Amino acid sequence: MHHRGNAERGTATPPRYWLAGAIALVLAGPAFAQGTPTVEELQRRLEALEQRLGATAPQASADGQAPDVAALDQRLRVLERNLELQEEARVAREKEAAVVAVNDKGASLKSANGDYEVKIRGLLQGDGRFFSAGEPAGTYDTFLLRTARPTIEGTLGKWVGYRFTPEFAGDSASIVDAYADLKFSPAATVRLGKFTSPVGLERLESSSALSAIERALPSELAPNRDIGAQLQGELAKGTVSYGIGVFNGTVDGRDAVTTNPDNEFEYAGRLFFEPFRNDANFWSGLGFGIGGSVGDTEGTGNNFLPRYRTPGQVQFFNYRAAVAADGRRTRWSPQGYFYRNSFGLLAEYIESAQELRVGATSAELENTAWQATISWVLTGEDASYRGVAKPSSPFSPGKGGWGAWELVGRYGELDVDDGAFPLFADPALAARSAQSWTVGVNWYLNSNLKLVANYLQTGFDGGAAGGADRATEKAVFTRLQVAF
């Protein structure tokens, strides 16, 4: 941050007057002690001041006579003007200087007028996964780098915003977000590129703000990031938000592929209300709405048909290889949350229907899921959809600071359409439903560092040979998160 000079303040003294006063003091100061100075003495002092300020003193006259008072006054005026020009140049440089800030939200570089900005942020998540029961063959206890995402975002003038987020965790790099916003007004912004589809409530929540380590079962039915164009904005002083767009389309629970795989488009939207957002009352943390999507898709394989995973990230359902998506795919999701002081509640339901074909048989199958998450911040900070923003007493050993502590509990179910079995899905491999619950504790050491521990348990109906139930999955997940 830079400080503005006196020239920009309304109470500042014009440069000419303070300069004249300064020079007068320099020239006249000794006179109080030694009597009235001679013209020669004034000339010597003025020359010394000119030399200090970088001005060029005039050459002595041919007859060697000292200049008169009028000439000295003229030289004083030149000095005043030179200093005025220097001050104007200094103020202009300050106005053009970029503002650099580094804090707990990352680093930013902003133009002096605020129109251009570059923000650098990051998210690192390192996990430990430990199974005690129910893990299939090939699933091992492990440490892994779950997320490694630097983010560059900002503005290009008053009308354009942008965000670019690559992902370096895993075996290869990928692009998570890459979009530009045309910001016509807070009520109407056009977003173009790759970003999260506006359907699922938990899907739209930042991974750094999640109450639990992994997302709940309804997020397996909601589309994740997709490529397209969306009109979005806020109305009624921010109490109503909306998003509606056209996308390439993607399967349940997954990102879109890099190009449209079937020459069909999907239309998605969301309308969300926070009616008491601007009121300081009991209901100010209430939000509710509905999201949905519709489109056609045709094809076989993972780019067209979903695979469902538990919160422990183990797949428990998939369609047979011969099954093809063959027509309309629709989703709808009522959703909401309520946050009041340290208490938080988030709940959503989603239904995903898909027209399928295998051989000469066609059917429309409807899969559903729901979940409810309750959280309580033990140390008194406010809970919110964006997580605990900042502990009241950041962790500081020996100084009484222990950060913020939060307890979390969650339950959810995912049910596959009974019509999927046995023709479209193998009952010996794919479960008919999953019921999952999670308990956890979050420790926010400061606004950047978070430690998480979760116990997850998921039971199944079916999914094993002979019509038996798949073994209950039990696991402990831990996470170290650094976000800035």
Secondary structure, 3 states (H helix, E strand, C coil): CCCCCHHHCCCCCCHHHHHHHHHHHHHHCCHHHHCCCCHHHHHHHHHHHHHHHCCCCCCCCCCCCCCCHHHHHHHHHHHHHHHHHHHHHHHHHHHHCCEEEEECCEEEEECCCCCEEEEEEEEEEEEEEEEEECCCCCCCCEEEEEEEEEEEEEEECCCEEEEEEEECCCCCCEEEEEEEEEEEECCEEEEEEEEECCCCHHHHCCHHHCCCCCCCHHHHCCCCEEEEEEEEEEECCCCEEEEEEEECCCCCCCCCCCCCCCCCCEEEEEEEECCCCCCCCCCCCEEEEEEEEEEEEEEECCCCCCEEECCCCCEEEECCCCCEEEEEEEEEEEEEEEEECCEEEEEEEEEEEEEEEECCEEEEEEEEEEEEEEEEECCCCCCCCCCCCCCCCCCECCCCECCEEEEEEEEEEEECCHHHCCCCCCCCCCEEEEEEEEEEEEEECCCCEEEEEEEEEEEEEEECHHHCECCCEEEEEEEEEEEC
